Amino acid sequence: MGGEPGVDFLLDISAQTTTKAAALRAHRTQHRSTERWIFRKPHVDRILAIETFRQGVGPPLPAVPLDDVLTGIVGD
């Protein structure tokens, strides 16, 4: 997925896959395609183990995809 256009952040959430799967199943009435597009895929474990994000505003990122969404944020 690192080579996918539009992926600025790629986070490993493999420790939370059970919780993510339960949340997706709990909202199945809102997303009728969840079963087809996620749970019926051959590598569902890999699908659930990542989250991808885009940067909406701000300076250009040093490289993509990054694994820390706080990269480049400077606090006072």
N, CA, C and O atoms as CSV, one atom per row, in Angstrom:
chain,resi,resn,atom,element,x,y,z
A,1,MET,N,N,0.824,-1.194,0.000
A,1,MET,CA,C,0.000,0.000,0.000
A,1,MET,C,C,0.864,1.252,0.000
A,1,MET,O,O,0.375,2.341,-0.301
A,2,GLY,N,N,2.124,1.110,0.329
A,2,GLY,CA,C,3.017,2.251,0.359
A,2,GLY,C,C,3.112,2.975,-0.969
A,2,GLY,O,O,3.381,4.176,-0.992
A,3,GLY,N,N,2.898,2.274,-2.079
A,3,GLY,CA,C,2.983,2.901,-3.377
A,3,GLY,C,C,1.666,3.454,-3.887
A,3,GLY,O,O,1.614,3.974,-5.001
A,4,GLU,N,N,0.615,3.360,-3.115
A,4,GLU,CA,C,-0.700,3.833,-3.535
A,4,GLU,C,C,-0.732,5.355,-3.590
A,4,GLU,O,O,-0.338,6.008,-2.624
A,5,PRO,N,N,-1.191,5.938,-4.701
A,5,PRO,CA,C,-1.296,7.395,-4.755
A,5,PRO,C,C,-2.338,7.889,-3.759
A,5,PRO,O,O,-3.391,7.276,-3.586
A,6,GLY,N,N,-2.031,8.992,-3.117
A,6,GLY,CA,C,-2.969,9.581,-2.179
A,6,GLY,C,C,-2.846,9.091,-0.761
A,6,GLY,O,O,-3.605,9.539,0.098
A,7,VAL,N,N,-1.926,8.191,-0.472
A,7,VAL,CA,C,-1.742,7.724,0.898
A,7,VAL,C,C,-0.578,8.492,1.501
A,7,VAL,O,O,0.579,8.257,1.153
A,8,ASP,N,N,-0.890,9.415,2.411
A,8,ASP,CA,C,0.153,10.196,3.072
A,8,ASP,C,C,0.599,9.557,4.375
A,8,ASP,O,O,1.763,9.669,4.759
A,9,PHE,N,N,-0.322,8.886,5.056
A,9,PHE,CA,C,-0.017,8.230,6.328
A,9,PHE,C,C,-0.558,6.809,6.284
A,9,PHE,O,O,-1.698,6.578,5.883
A,10,LEU,N,N,0.264,5.873,6.696
A,10,LEU,CA,C,-0.101,4.464,6.723
A,10,LEU,C,C,0.208,3.958,8.125
A,10,LEU,O,O,1.371,3.810,8.501
A,11,LEU,N,N,-0.852,3.690,8.902
A,11,LEU,CA,C,-0.682,3.320,10.301
A,11,LEU,C,C,-0.967,1.845,10.521
A,11,LEU,O,O,-1.963,1.309,10.035
A,12,ASP,N,N,-0.081,1.202,11.259
A,12,ASP,CA,C,-0.256,-0.199,11.637
A,12,ASP,C,C,-1.126,-0.248,12.891
A,12,ASP,O,O,-0.697,0.158,13.971
A,13,ILE,N,N,-2.344,-0.745,12.739
A,13,ILE,CA,C,-3.246,-0.859,13.891
A,13,ILE,C,C,-3.579,-2.324,14.156
A,13,ILE,O,O,-4.657,-2.647,14.654
A,14,SER,N,N,-2.647,-3.196,13.818
A,14,SER,CA,C,-2.899,-4.632,13.946
A,14,SER,C,C,-3.287,-5.047,15.364
A,14,SER,O,O,-3.982,-6.047,15.542
A,15,ALA,N,N,-2.854,-4.303,16.361
A,15,ALA,CA,C,-3.227,-4.631,17.744
A,15,ALA,C,C,-4.709,-4.346,18.015
A,15,ALA,O,O,-5.256,-4.819,19.011
A,16,GLN,N,N,-5.357,-3.579,17.138
A,16,GLN,CA,C,-6.761,-3.209,17.346
A,16,GLN,C,C,-7.712,-3.848,16.336
A,16,GLN,O,O,-8.856,-3.408,16.225
A,17,THR,N,N,-7.281,-4.864,15.600
A,17,THR,CA,C,-8.142,-5.424,14.558
A,17,THR,C,C,-9.436,-6.027,15.093
A,17,THR,O,O,-10.472,-5.932,14.435
A,18,THR,N,N,-9.400,-6.635,16.251
A,18,THR,CA,C,-10.616,-7.217,16.827
A,18,THR,C,C,-11.634,-6.125,17.130
A,18,THR,O,O,-12.821,-6.278,16.840
A,19,THR,N,N,-11.174,-5.036,17.705
A,19,THR,CA,C,-12.056,-3.905,18.016
A,19,THR,C,C,-12.584,-3.259,16.746
A,19,THR,O,O,-13.762,-2.912,16.671
A,20,LYS,N,N,-11.721,-3.095,15.745
A,20,LYS,CA,C,-12.140,-2.490,14.482
A,20,LYS,C,C,-13.201,-3.354,13.796
A,20,LYS,O,O,-14.197,-2.834,13.294
A,21,ALA,N,N,-12.988,-4.664,13.776
A,21,ALA,CA,C,-13.960,-5.570,13.159
A,21,ALA,C,C,-15.302,-5.497,13.878
A,21,ALA,O,O,-16.351,-5.476,13.234
A,22,ALA,N,N,-15.275,-5.459,15.198
A,22,ALA,CA,C,-16.518,-5.366,15.973
A,22,ALA,C,C,-17.238,-4.054,15.686
A,22,ALA,O,O,-18.463,-4.033,15.568
A,23,ALA,N,N,-16.498,-2.973,15.573
A,23,ALA,CA,C,-17.108,-1.671,15.280
A,23,ALA,C,C,-17.734,-1.667,13.890
A,23,ALA,O,O,-18.841,-1.157,13.715
A,24,LEU,N,N,-17.047,-2.222,12.908
A,24,LEU,CA,C,-17.603,-2.289,11.558
A,24,LEU,C,C,-18.866,-3.141,11.516
A,24,LEU,O,O,-19.830,-2.793,10.834
A,25,ARG,N,N,-18.862,-4.231,12.226
A,25,ARG,CA,C,-20.052,-5.093,12.260
A,25,ARG,C,C,-21.211,-4.422,12.994
A,25,ARG,O,O,-22.372,-4.640,12.645
A,26,ALA,N,N,-20.912,-3.619,13.995
A,26,ALA,CA,C,-21.959,-2.927,14.752
A,26,ALA,C,C,-22.675,-1.887,13.901
A,26,ALA,O,O,-23.821,-1.539,14.186
A,27,HIS,N,N,-22.021,-1.393,12.871
A,27,HIS,CA,C,-22.600,-0.349,12.021
A,27,HIS,C,C,-22.971,-0.875,10.641
A,27,HIS,O,O,-23.035,-0.112,9.677
A,28,ARG,N,N,-23.211,-2.149,10.549
A,28,ARG,CA,C,-23.497,-2.763,9.261
A,28,ARG,C,C,-24.751,-2.189,8.598
A,28,ARG,O,O,-24.829,-2.168,7.370
A,29,THR,N,N,-25.730,-1.723,9.374
A,29,THR,CA,C,-26.939,-1.162,8.766
A,29,THR,C,C,-26.634,0.144,8.047
A,29,THR,O,O,-27.335,0.510,7.104
A,30,GLN,N,N,-25.605,0.843,8.479
A,30,GLN,CA,C,-25.220,2.085,7.817
A,30,GLN,C,C,-24.344,1.821,6.596
A,30,GLN,O,O,-24.333,2.612,5.653
A,31,HIS,N,N,-23.622,0.727,6.613
A,31,HIS,CA,C,-22.700,0.399,5.531
A,31,HIS,C,C,-22.973,-1.032,5.072
A,31,HIS,O,O,-22.281,-1.967,5.473
A,32,ARG,N,N,-23.973,-1.185,4.241
A,32,ARG,CA,C,-24.395,-2.522,3.819
A,32,ARG,C,C,-23.312,-3.281,3.051
A,32,ARG,O,O,-23.356,-4.509,2.969
A,33,SER,N,N,-22.363,-2.571,2.501
A,33,SER,CA,C,-21.332,-3.245,1.712
A,33,SER,C,C,-20.136,-3.699,2.544
A,33,SER,O,O,-19.200,-4.280,1.995
A,34,THR,N,N,-20.141,-3.449,3.853
A,34,THR,CA,C,-19.008,-3.817,4.704
A,34,THR,C,C,-18.679,-5.299,4.597
A,34,THR,O,O,-17.510,-5.668,4.489
A,35,GLU,N,N,-19.676,-6.131,4.625
A,35,GLU,CA,C,-19.439,-7.577,4.528
A,35,GLU,C,C,-18.753,-7.923,3.212
A,35,GLU,O,O,-17.775,-8.671,3.185
A,36,ARG,N,N,-19.269,-7.382,2.141
A,36,ARG,CA,C,-18.741,-7.706,0.810
A,36,ARG,C,C,-17.358,-7.104,0.576
A,36,ARG,O,O,-16.466,-7.786,0.071
A,37,TRP,N,N,-17.173,-5.852,0.934
A,37,TRP,CA,C,-15.928,-5.152,0.608
A,37,TRP,C,C,-14.809,-5.368,1.617
A,37,TRP,O,O,-13.657,-5.051,1.320
A,38,ILE,N,N,-15.105,-5.891,2.785
A,38,ILE,CA,C,-14.055,-6.108,3.791
A,38,ILE,C,C,-14.016,-7.558,4.243
A,38,ILE,O,O,-13.009,-8.239,4.053
A,39,PHE,N,N,-15.093,-8.032,4.835
A,39,PHE,CA,C,-15.056,-9.328,5.509
A,39,PHE,C,C,-15.014,-10.537,4.574
A,39,PHE,O,O,-14.640,-11.627,5.007
A,40,ARG,N,N,-15.383,-10.374,3.319
A,40,ARG,CA,C,-15.313,-11.495,2.375
A,40,ARG,C,C,-14.013,-11.514,1.573
A,40,ARG,O,O,-13.823,-12.393,0.732
A,41,LYS,N,N,-13.140,-10.585,1.813
A,41,LYS,CA,C,-11.860,-10.538,1.098
A,41,LYS,C,C,-10.921,-11.612,1.641
A,41,LYS,O,O,-10.992,-11.952,2.822
A,42,PRO,N,N,-10.041,-12.150,0.792
A,42,PRO,CA,C,-9.158,-13.227,1.245
A,42,PRO,C,C,-8.150,-12.802,2.315
A,42,PRO,O,O,-7.714,-13.638,3.106
A,43,HIS,N,N,-7.779,-11.546,2.356
A,43,HIS,CA,C,-6.784,-11.081,3.328
A,43,HIS,C,C,-7.401,-10.077,4.293
A,43,HIS,O,O,-6.837,-9.008,4.531
A,44,VAL,N,N,-8.549,-10.419,4.843
A,44,VAL,CA,C,-9.261,-9.500,5.730
A,44,VAL,C,C,-8.392,-9.067,6.906
A,44,VAL,O,O,-8.505,-7.932,7.368
A,45,ASP,N,N,-7.540,-9.942,7.391
A,45,ASP,CA,C,-6.672,-9.581,8.513
A,45,ASP,C,C,-5.736,-8.439,8.139
A,45,ASP,O,O,-5.489,-7.553,8.957
A,46,ARG,N,N,-5.214,-8.445,6.923
A,46,ARG,CA,C,-4.332,-7.359,6.476
A,46,ARG,C,C,-5.116,-6.080,6.228
A,46,ARG,O,O,-4.618,-4.985,6.490
A,47,ILE,N,N,-6.327,-6.210,5.730
A,47,ILE,CA,C,-7.164,-5.031,5.486
A,47,ILE,C,C,-7.478,-4.326,6.802
A,47,ILE,O,O,-7.390,-3.101,6.889
A,48,LEU,N,N,-7.839,-5.092,7.815
A,48,LEU,CA,C,-8.194,-4.513,9.111
A,48,LEU,C,C,-6.983,-3.986,9.876
A,48,LEU,O,O,-7.146,-3.196,10.806
A,49,ALA,N,N,-5.789,-4.399,9.512
A,49,ALA,CA,C,-4.585,-4.051,10.267
A,49,ALA,C,C,-3.987,-2.697,9.907
A,49,ALA,O,O,-3.014,-2.273,10.531
A,50,ILE,N,N,-4.549,-2.010,8.913
A,50,ILE,CA,C,-3.989,-0.714,8.529
A,50,ILE,C,C,-5.065,0.360,8.463
A,50,ILE,O,O,-6.240,0.081,8.223
A,51,GLU,N,N,-4.636,1.580,8.680
A,51,GLU,CA,C,-5.472,2.760,8.456
A,51,GLU,C,C,-4.673,3.697,7.568
A,51,GLU,O,O,-3.465,3.849,7.749
A,52,THR,N,N,-5.334,4.319,6.619
A,52,THR,CA,C,-4.670,5.266,5.732
A,52,THR,C,C,-5.312,6.635,5.876
A,52,THR,O,O,-6.511,6.758,6.127
A,53,PHE,N,N,-4.486,7.663,5.712
A,53,PHE,CA,C,-4.958,9.037,5.839
A,53,PHE,C,C,-4.300,9.910,4.786
A,53,PHE,O,O,-3.232,9.582,4.268
A,54,ARG,N,N,-4.952,11.032,4.473
A,54,ARG,CA,C,-4.411,12.070,3.601
A,54,ARG,C,C,-4.171,13.315,4.424
A,54,ARG,O,O,-4.904,13.591,5.374
A,55,GLN,N,N,-3.154,14.063,4.065
A,55,GLN,CA,C,-2.921,15.368,4.682
A,55,GLN,C,C,-3.764,16.381,3.927
A,55,GLN,O,O,-3.675,16.478,2.703
A,56,GLY,N,N,-4.580,17.133,4.649
A,56,GLY,CA,C,-5.454,18.106,4.013
A,56,GLY,C,C,-4.800,19.453,3.782
A,56,GLY,O,O,-4.981,20.057,2.725
A,57,VAL,N,N,-4.057,19.924,4.740
A,57,VAL,CA,C,-3.385,21.220,4.646
A,57,VAL,C,C,-2.026,21.122,5.319
A,57,VAL,O,O,-1.733,20.153,6.019
A,58,GLY,N,N,-1.219,22.117,5.102
A,58,GLY,CA,C,0.075,22.173,5.764
A,58,GLY,C,C,1.223,22.060,4.788
A,58,GLY,O,O,1.027,21.901,3.583
A,59,PRO,N,N,2.418,22.145,5.328
A,59,PRO,CA,C,3.598,22.067,4.463
A,59,PRO,C,C,3.741,20.665,3.871
A,59,PRO,O,O,3.221,19.695,4.423
A,60,PRO,N,N,4.441,20.565,2.760
A,60,PRO,CA,C,4.651,19.243,2.163
A,60,PRO,C,C,5.335,18.297,3.145
A,60,PRO,O,O,6.188,18.709,3.933
A,61,LEU,N,N,4.959,17.059,3.088
A,61,LEU,CA,C,5.560,16.045,3.959
A,61,LEU,C,C,6.938,15.665,3.424
A,61,LEU,O,O,7.171,15.717,2.217
A,62,PRO,N,N,7.857,15.280,4.322
A,62,PRO,CA,C,9.207,14.935,3.883
A,62,PRO,C,C,9.263,13.676,3.014
A,62,PRO,O,O,10.158,13.538,2.181
A,63,ALA,N,N,8.332,12.778,3.201
A,63,ALA,CA,C,8.240,11.533,2.434
A,63,ALA,C,C,6.863,10.945,2.702
A,63,ALA,O,O,6.235,11.259,3.714
A,64,VAL,N,N,6.399,10.104,1.811
A,64,VAL,CA,C,5.122,9.429,2.039
A,64,VAL,C,C,5.245,7.971,1.639
A,64,VAL,O,O,6.019,7.660,0.734
A,65,PRO,N,N,4.529,7.080,2.263
A,65,PRO,CA,C,3.665,7.339,3.411
A,65,PRO,C,C,4.473,7.361,4.699
A,65,PRO,O,O,5.486,6.674,4.829
A,66,LEU,N,N,4.009,8.154,5.635
A,66,LEU,CA,C,4.599,8.231,6.965
A,66,LEU,C,C,3.781,7.372,7.917
A,66,LEU,O,O,2.635,7.029,7.630
A,67,ASP,N,N,4.381,7.026,9.055
A,67,ASP,CA,C,3.660,6.213,10.040
A,67,ASP,C,C,3.328,6.994,11.304
A,67,ASP,O,O,2.989,6.407,12.331
A,68,ASP,N,N,3.425,8.326,11.225
A,68,ASP,CA,C,3.129,9.185,12.377
A,68,ASP,C,C,2.352,10.399,11.885
A,68,ASP,O,O,2.912,11.249,11.193
A,69,VAL,N,N,1.072,10.491,12.231
A,69,VAL,CA,C,0.239,11.599,11.755
A,69,VAL,C,C,0.613,12.933,12.383
A,69,VAL,O,O,0.119,13.973,11.948
A,70,LEU,N,N,1.465,12.927,13.384
A,70,LEU,CA,C,1.891,14.173,14.021
A,70,LEU,C,C,3.188,14.721,13.429
A,70,LEU,O,O,3.698,15.734,13.908
A,71,THR,N,N,3.723,14.084,12.415
A,71,THR,CA,C,4.948,14.550,11.774
A,71,THR,C,C,4.759,15.971,11.257
A,71,THR,O,O,3.792,16.264,10.554
A,72,GLY,N,N,5.686,16.842,11.610
A,72,GLY,CA,C,5.655,18.215,11.125
A,72,GLY,C,C,4.837,19.171,11.959
A,72,GLY,O,O,4.867,20.375,11.707
A,73,ILE,N,N,4.111,18.682,12.940
A,73,ILE,CA,C,3.327,19.567,13.795
A,73,ILE,C,C,4.246,20.120,14.872
A,73,ILE,O,O,4.895,19.369,15.600
A,74,VAL,N,N,4.290,21.431,14.959
A,74,VAL,CA,C,5.152,22.093,15.937
A,74,VAL,C,C,4.266,22.769,16.967
A,74,VAL,O,O,3.384,23.553,16.617
A,75,GLY,N,N,4.500,22.469,18.225
A,75,GLY,CA,C,3.719,23.080,19.298
A,75,GLY,C,C,4.423,24.289,19.877
A,75,GLY,O,O,5.603,24.520,19.615
A,76,ASP,N,N,3.694,25.055,20.661
A,76,ASP,CA,C,4.286,26.226,21.314
A,76,ASP,C,C,5.069,25.813,22.524
A,76,ASP,O,O,5.643,26.661,23.207
